[in-house]
């Protein structure tokens, strides 16, 4: 998204609309950007620069790291802010700033809220004995121990 400084009056200008997610050029195997980026921004002149504040919203197709199944992950940035001081020329490109804020909002390990909970085994709580599988493991352990002697 680009803003022309010459089109902004002294009181500022409101921008709202959709930006094609392909323009962000985000390549990540865990995320697919299929929906547009919805923006609602206020732009005001600040000296020779530009101050832009507002919100960004989109829906990202993420891959759950637990189940490897895709799910929809909402991305909401309520405090998008860019201060472009001493803007060269009349055009300020917000695309790199939008890309950076969206990438920072994405979790490193996306987990579907409906995915099963992770199982954690600790030394404090070993699995319960008595199952056939446990007994077979004990027998195997015994054979391994006798083979080492």
N, C-alpha and C positions, 0 to 999 in steps of 0.2 A: 504494500500500500504506500502510495506516495502522496505528499501534501505539498501544494504550491503555496509558498509564503505570500505571494502577491494576492491570493484569493482570500486571505484572512483579514477581516476588518479589525479595528482596534479593540472591539468588545469580544473578539474571539469567534470561533465558528464550531458548530456541532457537526460531527460526521457519524453516520450510522449506516451499516450495511453488511455485506458478506464479502469475504476475500477467499479466493480459491486456495485451498490448502496446498495444492501442488506448487504454488508460488513460493512456499516456505522451503521447499526442497529438503524435507526431513526424510532421511533414509534410516530406518531402524527395523530390525526383524521382529521386534515385539509389538510394534505399533503400525497401524495403517490409518492414514488420514483420508477418509472417504467423504467426510462432511465439510462444508465450508466453515471458515472462521467468522463468527458473528462479532462485529465490533460496534461499540458505542463510545465515542471519543469526543472530548472537548479540546480544541486546539487554540492556544493563545500565543501571541507574539511576546517574546521576552528579550528585549534589546535587539540584537541582530540574530537571535536564535528563535527556537520554537519550544513551547512546553505543551506536551500532549498528555492528557490523563483520561482514564476511562476503564472499560471492561472488555475482556475478550472471552468468548464462549465457543466451545465446539464439542463434538462427540467423536471419540477416537476408538477405533476397533483394536483392542489390545489382546494379547495372548497371555492367558493365565500361566504363571510359572509352575503351579501345582498340577493342573490338569491338562495343560497345553491346548485348551479349548479357547476359541475367541469369545470375547464379551465386549459390550459397549462401556467405555469409560468416559464419563463426563469430565471435561476440563474447564474450570471456571477461574478466570483471573480477574479479581475484583479491583485490583490496584495497579493496573497497567500504567506506567509513567515513563515518559521519555523527555529528557531535556537535551535538545540539540543546540548547543551553544555555537555561535559563529558558523551558522550553516553556510556551506559553500554553495553559491548559486541560489536559485529560487526554489529548488525542489529538495524536500527532506524525505528520504526513504525509510519508512517504519518497518519494513519487512524483516531486517535482521533483528530488530528489537522484539518483534512479535515472535519470531522463531525462538529466540533465546528464552523469553519468558514462558512459552509453551513447553519447551524442553525441560526447563527447571521445574515445571509443575507436574511433570510425569513421574510416577514412581519408578525406581530402578528395577523393582521386581513386582510387576503388576499381578495382583491376586483377585480373582473374581470373588465378590462378597458371598456368592452362593457355593463356592468351592468347599469341599470337606476341610475340616480343621487339620492342621499338621499334627502328626503324632510325635511326641517327645518321650523318649525313654531315658530315664536317669538311673544312676546307681541306687538312689533311694527307693525306687519303685520298679523292681525287676518284674518281668512278665510272670503271671501266675503259673505255678507248676500244676501238673496233673493232666495235661493234654497229651495226646498221642505224639504230636509233633515234638513236644518238649522231651518226651522219653526217648524218641529216636535220636534227637540231638545228643542226649546224655550217653546213649549207647555208642554213637559215633565218636564222641569225646573219649570214652573209655578205650575204644579200639586205637585211637590215635596215641593216647597215653601209653598203652601197652606196647605199641610199635616203637616208641622212643627208648624203651628200657633195654 
